């Protein structure tokens, strides 16, 4: 990863005991420091 801010995601299916691999959701050049996020119901 670069020195820029990135939007990263990790998922736990074990109640936070352990987590899967980290995924870079932004994967773009430049600073991604002010993201927006939305969720709906159980998704």
C-alpha positions as CSV (number, residue, x, y, z in Angstrom):
1,X,0.0,0.0,0.0
2,X,1.1,3.6,-0.6
3,X,1.5,6.2,2.1
4,X,-2.0,7.5,1.3
5,X,-5.1,6.8,3.4
6,X,-6.9,3.7,2.1
7,X,-10.3,2.2,2.8
8,X,-9.8,-1.3,4.2
9,X,-12.2,-4.0,5.1
10,X,-11.9,-7.2,7.2
11,X,-14.8,-9.5,8.1
12,X,-15.3,-11.7,11.2
13,X,-17.7,-14.6,11.1
14,X,-16.7,-15.7,14.6
15,X,-18.0,-12.8,16.7
16,X,-14.7,-10.9,16.5
17,X,-12.5,-13.8,17.7
18,X,-10.7,-13.8,14.3
19,X,-10.9,-12.1,11.0
20,X,-10.5,-12.9,7.3
21,X,-8.0,-11.3,5.0
22,X,-7.9,-7.5,4.6
23,X,-9.4,-6.1,1.4
24,X,-8.5,-2.7,0.0
25,X,-11.8,-1.3,-1.1
26,X,-10.4,2.0,-2.5
27,X,-7.4,0.6,-4.4
28,X,-6.8,4.0,-6.0
29,X,-4.0,6.6,-6.1
30,X,-4.3,9.6,-3.8
31,X,-5.8,10.2,-0.4
32,X,-9.0,8.3,0.4
33,X,-9.4,9.9,3.9
34,X,-13.0,10.9,3.9
35,X,-15.2,7.9,2.8
36,X,-18.9,7.6,3.1
37,X,-20.5,4.3,4.1
38,X,-24.1,3.0,4.0
39,X,-25.8,-0.1,5.3
40,X,-29.3,-1.6,4.9
41,X,-30.9,-4.2,7.1
42,X,-28.6,-7.2,7.5
43,X,-26.4,-6.4,4.5
